[in-house]
Amino acid sequence: MKLLLATPILPHPPRTGSTLMAHHWIKHLAQRHSIDLFSFARERAPELGDLTRWCQRIETVCLPRWKSRLGKSLGSLSNLPPLVSYYQSVEMLNKVRRALEGNVYDVALFQLTHMLQFRPAGYAGVTFACLEDLQTLHLQRSLPSCPWYGRAWQRINMTRMKRYEMSHAKQFDRVLLTAEADAAEHRSLLGHAKLDWIPHGVDTEAFCPSENVLREKGMIVITGNMFHPPNVDGVDFFCRDIFPRICQHVPDASLWLVGDRPAKSVRKWGQNPKIRITGFVPDICPYLRRAMVSVCPVRLKIGTQTKVLEAMACGTPVVTTSAGNHGVAATSGEHLQVVDDPALFADRVVDLLNAAKWEMFSRQGRQYVVRNFSWEKSAAKLEKLMEQVLADKIKQ
């Protein structure tokens, strides 16, 4: 197949969930298919890494931060959601439209809500919207944690986003999510959109246990981008309501916050001598392999928490909330521990720090990820779905 993939962020280096997904899909699909990549970049001549080996053609549009912020500000005066206006670009629209002229592609894939606007009106070829999760649902579920002074604006934004996603999703042959658990609620929001799901993945060869690395007694780790609001809220929740309880039972417990660009409300926890904040690290595996426990205390229930998958793949037992397990769908007490009550959450972490069933969770957690969340399986399901839609198109 000849594929066109349009992404809001250049998938090199892959540092976020969406760039990881695009990076690995390209890597695996390029073995059997031809791929042309269209993406935004912060520089005019970005470094492309392995993308040059995997893609037949790469087109980038420079979107400096000042320009995207201006677009977002101007978008607030229109009926477009800020996230969409942030990425408005006539240059990108023209590049994609010219590439799709003549129907030379078997499938065109547009990643995330930001990129739906670049599907040319009237295009007759097969198109996929790879949303991962619905922004409408994201805004809706995060409303209770929004400051009171921002809720009116969030409701306006939610209305705009719902209108935008509903109208655009109907133009695509498939709308793809990453969490099967979101499917029913998404169908009600998207109306007649043809919905399916593709699991997120983990590089299970890179994320793996190491016999050469010793576990550090009492070490707990939280990973993820520390500027992402759900992660920031989760860190506050854990540091305020859970970690002090753990320290009462395990005096030598330590907490490592490992992730890029920690927000001010995350950095304040560094005043506690038991809490260490790393900022950006090139590789989180060394921290996951040293930790006794990885915790994911997020409270926004949407999508798949890759941090949970990465920890389990490294053989590090996980304690998480039901929101953190939402897209992972592992069995509590068998693959990981799922707890929402702060006191019970602390108890489960203490048990693991004291090695209660540690080996079982380490072994069974990794087995679950290898069995269900490898990038090979993710790309294979996408490939099969594209072939199926193309076959159905031919029959029509």
C-alpha positions as CSV (number, residue, x, y, z in Angstrom):
1,M,0.0,0.0,0.0
2,K,1.0,3.6,-0.5
3,L,0.3,5.6,2.6
4,L,0.2,9.3,3.5
5,L,0.6,10.1,7.2
6,A,0.0,13.7,8.5
7,T,1.1,14.4,12.1
8,P,1.0,17.5,14.3
9,I,4.5,16.9,15.7
10,L,7.5,15.4,13.8
11,P,7.9,11.9,15.2
12,H,11.6,12.3,15.8
13,P,12.7,12.1,18.5
14,P,9.7,10.3,19.8
15,R,9.1,11.8,23.3
16,T,5.3,11.9,23.7
17,G,2.6,9.2,23.3
18,S,1.5,10.4,19.9
19,T,5.0,10.7,18.5
20,L,5.9,7.3,19.8
21,M,2.9,5.8,18.1
22,A,3.6,7.6,14.8
23,H,7.3,6.6,15.0
24,H,6.7,2.9,15.6
25,W,3.9,2.7,13.1
26,I,6.2,4.2,10.4
27,K,9.0,1.8,11.4
28,H,6.9,-1.3,11.2
29,L,4.7,-0.4,8.2
30,A,7.7,0.7,6.1
31,Q,8.8,-2.9,5.9
32,R,5.9,-3.7,3.5
33,H,4.5,-0.4,2.4
34,S,5.5,3.0,1.0
35,I,5.0,6.0,3.4
36,D,5.0,9.7,2.8
37,L,5.1,11.8,5.9
38,F,3.7,15.4,6.3
39,S,4.4,17.0,9.7
40,F,4.8,20.2,11.6
41,A,8.2,21.1,13.0
42,R,9.6,23.8,15.2
43,E,12.6,24.4,12.8
44,R,12.8,24.9,9.1
45,A,15.4,22.1,8.7
46,P,14.7,19.7,11.5
47,E,16.7,16.6,12.2
48,L,14.9,13.6,10.8
49,G,16.8,10.6,12.1
50,D,15.6,7.2,11.0
51,L,12.6,8.7,9.3
52,T,14.7,9.3,6.2
53,R,15.2,5.5,5.9
54,W,11.6,4.6,6.5
55,C,9.7,7.3,4.5
56,Q,9.8,7.7,0.8
57,R,9.0,11.4,1.1
58,I,9.0,13.8,4.1
59,E,7.4,17.3,4.0
60,T,7.6,19.6,7.0
61,V,6.0,22.9,7.7
62,C,7.7,25.2,10.2
63,L,5.4,26.2,13.0
64,P,7.4,28.3,15.5
65,R,5.8,28.7,19.0
66,W,5.0,32.4,18.5
67,K,3.1,31.7,15.3
68,S,1.1,28.8,16.8
69,R,0.3,30.9,19.9
70,L,-0.9,33.7,17.7
71,G,-3.1,31.3,15.9
72,K,-4.5,30.0,19.1
73,S,-5.2,33.6,20.3
74,L,-6.9,34.5,17.1
75,G,-8.9,31.3,17.2
76,S,-10.4,32.3,20.5
77,L,-12.2,35.0,18.6
78,S,-13.7,32.5,16.1
79,N,-15.8,29.4,16.5
80,L,-12.8,27.1,16.3
81,P,-11.4,25.3,19.3
82,P,-8.1,26.8,20.4
83,L,-6.3,23.5,19.9
84,V,-7.4,23.5,16.2
85,S,-6.6,27.1,15.5
86,Y,-3.2,26.6,17.1
87,Y,-2.3,24.4,14.1
88,Q,-4.1,26.3,11.3
89,S,-1.8,26.5,8.3
90,V,-2.5,27.2,4.6
91,E,0.9,25.8,3.7
92,M,0.1,22.4,5.3
93,L,-3.3,22.4,3.7
94,N,-1.9,23.0,0.2
95,K,0.9,20.5,0.7
96,V,-1.5,17.7,1.6
97,R,-4.1,18.7,-1.0
98,R,-1.5,18.6,-3.8
99,A,-0.2,15.3,-2.6
100,L,-3.6,13.7,-2.6
101,E,-4.5,14.9,-6.1
102,G,-4.9,12.0,-8.5
103,N,-5.8,9.5,-5.7
104,V,-2.3,8.1,-5.7
105,Y,-2.5,6.9,-2.1
106,D,-4.4,3.8,-0.9
107,V,-4.9,5.3,2.6
108,A,-4.3,8.8,4.1
109,L,-4.0,8.9,7.9
110,F,-4.4,12.1,9.9
111,Q,-3.1,11.9,13.5
112,L,-5.0,13.6,16.4
113,T,-7.8,16.1,16.3
114,H,-5.4,18.9,15.4
115,M,-4.9,17.4,11.9
116,L,-8.5,16.6,10.8
117,Q,-8.7,20.1,9.3
118,F,-6.2,19.1,6.6
119,R,-8.3,16.5,5.0
120,P,-9.3,18.2,1.7
121,A,-13.0,18.7,1.2
122,G,-14.4,16.4,-1.3
123,Y,-11.5,13.9,-1.3
124,A,-12.8,10.5,-2.4
125,G,-9.9,8.3,-1.2
126,V,-9.8,6.2,2.0
127,T,-8.9,8.3,5.1
128,F,-8.4,7.4,8.7
129,A,-8.6,9.8,11.7
130,C,-6.2,8.5,14.3
131,L,-7.6,10.4,17.3
132,E,-6.2,8.3,20.1
133,D,-8.9,9.9,22.3
134,L,-11.6,12.4,21.8
135,Q,-10.8,16.0,22.9
136,T,-14.4,16.5,23.6
137,L,-14.4,13.7,26.2
138,H,-11.1,14.9,27.5
139,L,-12.5,18.4,28.2
140,Q,-15.7,17.0,29.7
141,R,-13.9,14.7,32.1
142,S,-11.4,17.3,33.2
143,L,-14.0,20.0,33.9
144,P,-14.4,19.1,37.6
145,S,-10.7,19.7,38.2
146,C,-10.7,23.0,36.3
147,P,-10.4,26.1,38.4
148,W,-13.8,27.8,39.0
149,Y,-12.7,30.9,37.0
150,G,-11.9,28.8,34.0
151,R,-15.0,26.6,33.8
152,A,-17.1,29.0,31.7
153,W,-14.4,29.2,29.0
154,Q,-13.9,25.4,29.2
155,R,-17.6,24.8,28.6
156,I,-17.4,27.1,25.5
157,N,-14.4,25.3,24.3
158,M,-16.1,21.9,24.9
159,T,-19.1,23.0,22.8
160,R,-16.8,24.2,19.9
161,M,-14.7,21.0,20.1
162,K,-17.8,18.7,20.0
163,R,-19.1,20.5,17.0
164,Y,-15.7,20.3,15.3
165,E,-15.0,16.6,16.0
166,M,-18.5,15.5,15.1
167,S,-18.5,17.3,11.7
168,H,-15.0,16.2,10.7
169,A,-15.1,12.6,12.0
170,K,-18.0,11.8,9.7
171,Q,-15.8,12.5,6.7
172,F,-13.4,9.7,7.5
173,D,-13.7,6.0,6.7
174,R,-12.4,5.1,10.1
175,V,-11.9,6.9,13.4
176,L,-9.3,5.2,15.6
177,L,-8.9,5.3,19.3
178,T,-6.3,3.7,21.6
179,A,-8.6,2.5,24.4
180,E,-11.4,-0.1,23.8
181,A,-13.1,1.1,27.0
182,D,-13.7,4.5,25.4
183,A,-15.6,3.1,22.4
184,A,-19.2,3.2,23.6
185,E,-19.0,6.8,24.9
186,H,-17.1,8.0,21.8
187,R,-19.8,6.5,19.5
188,S,-22.5,8.5,21.2
189,L,-20.4,11.7,20.7
190,L,-19.3,11.0,17.1
191,G,-22.7,10.1,15.8
192,H,-22.4,8.0,12.7
193,A,-18.6,7.9,12.6
194,K,-17.1,4.4,11.9
195,L,-15.2,3.7,15.1
196,D,-12.4,1.2,15.9
197,W,-9.4,1.0,18.2
198,I,-5.8,0.3,17.8
199,P,-3.8,-0.5,21.0
200,H,-1.0,1.7,22.1
201,G,2.4,-0.1,22.2
202,V,5.6,-0.4,24.0
203,D,9.0,-1.4,22.7
204,T,9.3,-4.5,24.8
205,E,12.9,-5.1,23.8
206,A,14.0,-1.6,25.0
207,F,11.7,-1.6,28.1
208,C,12.7,-4.8,29.8
209,P,14.1,-5.9,33.2
210,S,17.9,-6.0,33.7
211,E,19.7,-8.6,35.8
212,N,22.6,-6.1,36.0
213,V,20.6,-3.4,37.8
214,L,19.8,-3.8,41.5
215,R,16.5,-2.5,42.8
216,E,16.9,0.4,45.2
217,K,15.3,-0.2,48.5
218,G,12.3,2.1,49.1
219,M,12.4,3.7,45.7
220,I,9.1,4.8,44.1
221,V,8.9,6.4,40.7
222,I,6.4,8.5,38.8
223,T,7.2,9.0,35.1
224,G,5.6,11.2,32.4
225,N,5.7,14.7,31.0
226,M,5.5,16.8,34.2
227,F,3.8,19.8,32.5
228,H,0.8,17.7,31.3
229,P,-2.1,18.8,33.5
230,P,-3.4,15.2,34.3
231,N,0.2,14.3,35.4
232,V,0.6,17.4,37.4
233,D,-2.7,16.7,39.2
234,G,-1.6,13.1,39.8
235,V,1.7,14.2,41.3
236,D,-0.1,16.7,43.6
237,F,-2.6,14.0,44.7
238,F,0.2,11.4,45.4
239,C,2.6,13.8,47.2
240,R,-0.1,15.4,49.3
241,D,-2.4,12.5,50.2
242,I,-0.5,9.2,49.7
243,F,3.3,9.6,50.0
244,P,3.2,10.9,53.7
245,R,1.2,7.7,54.6
246,I,3.9,5.5,52.9
247,C,6.7,7.3,54.8
248,Q,5.0,6.5,58.1
249,H,5.4,2.8,57.4
250,V,8.6,2.9,55.3
251,P,10.9,5.6,56.7
252,D,13.5,5.1,54.0
253,A,11.0,5.5,51.1
254,S,12.0,7.9,48.4
255,L,10.0,9.3,45.5
256,W,11.5,10.1,42.0
257,L,9.5,12.4,39.7
258,V,11.0,11.6,36.3
259,G,9.8,13.7,33.3
260,D,10.3,16.7,31.1
261,R,9.5,20.3,32.0
262,P,8.1,20.0,35.5
263,A,5.5,22.6,36.3
264,K,5.8,25.0,39.2
265,S,3.4,23.0,41.3
266,V,5.5,19.9,40.6
267,R,8.8,21.6,41.4
268,K,7.5,22.7,44.9
269,W,7.6,19.1,46.0
270,G,11.4,19.1,45.6
271,Q,11.6,20.9,48.9
272,N,10.9,17.5,50.5
273,P,14.3,15.7,50.9
274,K,12.6,12.4,50.2
275,I,11.4,13.6,46.8
276,R,13.8,14.1,43.8
277,I,12.8,15.8,40.5
278,T,15.0,15.0,37.5
279,G,13.5,17.1,34.7
280,F,14.1,15.7,31.2
281,V,16.1,12.5,31.0
282,P,17.1,10.8,27.7
283,D,16.1,7.4,28.9
284,I,13.6,6.5,31.7
285,C,14.5,2.8,31.7
286,P,17.3,3.1,34.3
287,Y,14.9,4.7,36.7
288,L,12.2,2.1,36.1
289,R,14.7,-0.7,36.5
290,R,16.0,0.7,39.8
291,A,12.6,1.4,41.3
292,M,10.8,-1.0,43.6
293,V,7.4,0.4,42.6
294,S,6.0,2.6,39.8
295,V,2.9,4.6,40.7
296,C,0.4,6.2,38.3
297,P,-2.0,8.3,40.4
298,V,-3.7,10.1,37.5
299,R,-7.4,10.9,37.9
300,L,-8.4,11.8,34.3
301,K,-10.0,8.7,32.9
302,I,-9.3,8.7,29.2
303,G,-6.9,7.0,26.7
304,T,-4.0,4.7,27.6
305,Q,-1.4,5.5,30.2
306,T,1.8,4.5,28.5
307,K,3.8,5.1,31.7
308,V,1.9,2.1,33.2
309,L,2.8,-0.1,30.2
310,E,6.5,0.9,30.2
311,A,6.9,0.2,33.9
312,M,5.2,-3.2,33.6
313,A,7.4,-4.0,30.6
314,C,10.5,-3.3,32.8
315,G,9.2,-5.7,35.4
316,T,8.4,-2.9,37.9
317,P,5.2,-3.6,39.8
318,V,2.6,-0.8,39.3
319,V,0.0,0.7,41.7
320,T,-2.4,2.9,39.8
321,T,-5.9,4.4,40.0
322,S,-8.8,3.1,38.0
323,A,-8.2,6.0,35.6
324,G,-4.6,4.9,35.1
325,N,-5.8,1.4,34.3
326,H,-8.6,2.6,32.0
327,G,-6.9,1.9,28.7
328,V,-4.6,-0.8,30.0
329,A,-7.4,-3.0,31.2
330,A,-5.1,-5.2,33.3
331,T,-6.5,-7.3,36.1
332,S,-6.0,-5.8,39.6
333,G,-4.3,-8.3,41.9
334,E,-2.9,-10.2,39.0
335,H,-1.0,-7.9,36.7
336,L,-0.9,-4.7,38.9
337,Q,-2.8,-3.1,41.8
338,V,-5.7,-0.7,41.1
339,V,-6.8,1.5,44.0
340,D,-8.5,4.9,44.2
341,D,-8.7,5.5,48.0
342,P,-5.5,7.3,49.2
343,A,-5.1,5.1,52.3
344,L,-5.5,1.9,50.5
345,F,-3.2,3.1,47.7
346,A,-0.5,3.8,50.2
347,D,-1.0,0.3,51.8
348,R,-0.5,-1.4,48.4
349,V,2.7,0.5,47.8
350,V,4.0,-0.3,51.3
351,D,3.2,-4.0,50.6
352,L,5.3,-4.0,47.4
353,L,8.2,-2.0,49.1
354,N,8.2,-4.8,51.6
355,A,8.4,-7.4,48.8
356,A,4.9,-8.8,49.3
357,K,4.1,-10.7,46.0
358,W,6.7,-8.4,44.3
359,E,8.1,-11.2,42.1
360,M,4.6,-12.2,40.9
361,F,3.5,-8.7,39.9
362,S,6.9,-8.1,38.2
363,R,6.6,-11.3,36.1
364,Q,2.9,-11.2,35.3
365,G,2.9,-7.5,34.6
366,R,5.6,-7.9,31.9
367,Q,3.9,-10.9,30.4
368,Y,0.6,-9.0,30.1
369,V,2.3,-6.1,28.2
370,V,4.3,-8.4,25.9
371,R,1.1,-10.3,25.1
372,N,-1.1,-7.3,24.4
373,F,0.8,-4.1,23.8
374,S,3.8,-4.7,21.5
375,W,4.3,-2.2,18.7
376,E,4.3,-5.1,16.2
377,K,0.7,-6.0,17.2
378,S,-0.4,-2.4,17.1
379,A,1.0,-1.9,13.6
380,A,-0.3,-5.3,12.5
381,K,-3.9,-4.4,13.6
382,L,-3.7,-1.1,11.8
383,E,-2.4,-2.8,8.6
384,K,-5.2,-5.4,8.7
385,L,-7.9,-2.7,9.2
386,M,-6.6,-0.6,6.3
387,E,-6.6,-3.7,4.1
388,Q,-10.2,-4.5,5.2
389,V,-11.5,-1.0,4.5
390,L,-9.8,-0.9,1.1
391,A,-11.4,-4.3,0.2
392,D,-14.8,-3.1,1.3
393,K,-14.3,0.1,-0.9
394,I,-13.6,-2.0,-3.9
395,K,-16.7,-4.1,-3.4
396,Q,-18.9,-1.0,-3.3
